Amino acid sequence: MRPEDEFLSTFSILTSRKSFYRSISYGRQLLLKEFVKSVSPLLGNRKIIEVCVVGGYSSEPEIQILRDMGYLIKVTTFGIDHSDHFLDLNVISAYDSDIHFDLILFSQTLEHIWSHASAFANISNIAKSKSLLWVSCPTSNRFHGSPDYYSAGFMPEYLEKNLEEFGFSTLSSGKAGSVRNYLATHLLPYWLSVKAHFFPLSVGAESYQPKSRVMMGIITFPVRFILTFIPGRKTQSPRWATESWALFIAK
């Protein structure tokens, strides 16, 4: 089995959507693996799941994973762009609804917010008792938009201490990355896909158009050549971690 296939095979829900999961960055794949292991056992035998996406979209990969697992997902989105409910996470807003969200997703958004206390307060207002909350964010990252970028470097302990202040209990948390992915994140103008992580010399810049991909391949060749000699094993070392995650439950 090829290394990238072995990595992807940990998703028991992989069926005909392998191309979808391969298109996601290596770092996000690490988080999705933890999502499957941490969240799915807590959903039980329920068929319909009410999911709230904060600062994201109904097409988030976590949503797709749940659908591939056979759940009927009802999604409600909160955010500033193309969302069911407008919510500026930097401003505390009141939200009153009878919907009990089984799961709240807050993924890859924290680095785009400058008022974390307001964001956590908004999430607390949305959550009901026993709502699960999945948070993922970069432990280390490069500058990127969508729409603004303020900070990174969030360790799981940061998530735990803050969310516990807003009425959540920590169920599990962790961090992950690899030396290769860490260096690539800060040396390349794009994130490594799963295949590019295992074969940096032959693959890269898949998100670019064909002509731009060729040019980017030429420009980044020296860095990708060096990356082939850098360890690619997964690590939880805080020195090389690029991703943090935590799972909470509302009290």
Secondary structure, DSSP 8 states (H G I E B T S, - for coil): --HHHHHHTT-TT-SS-HHHHHTSBHHHHHHHHHHHHHHGGGSTT-SEEEEEEESS-TT-HHHHHHHHTT-EEEEEEEESSS-SEE--TTS------S---SEEEEES-GGG-S-HHHHHHHHHHH--TT-EEEEEEESS-----SS--------HHHHHHHHHTTTEEEEEEEEEE-HHHHHHHHHSSS--BHHHHH-TTT---TTS-HHHHHHHHHHHHHHHHHHTTS----B--TTTEEEEEEEEEE-
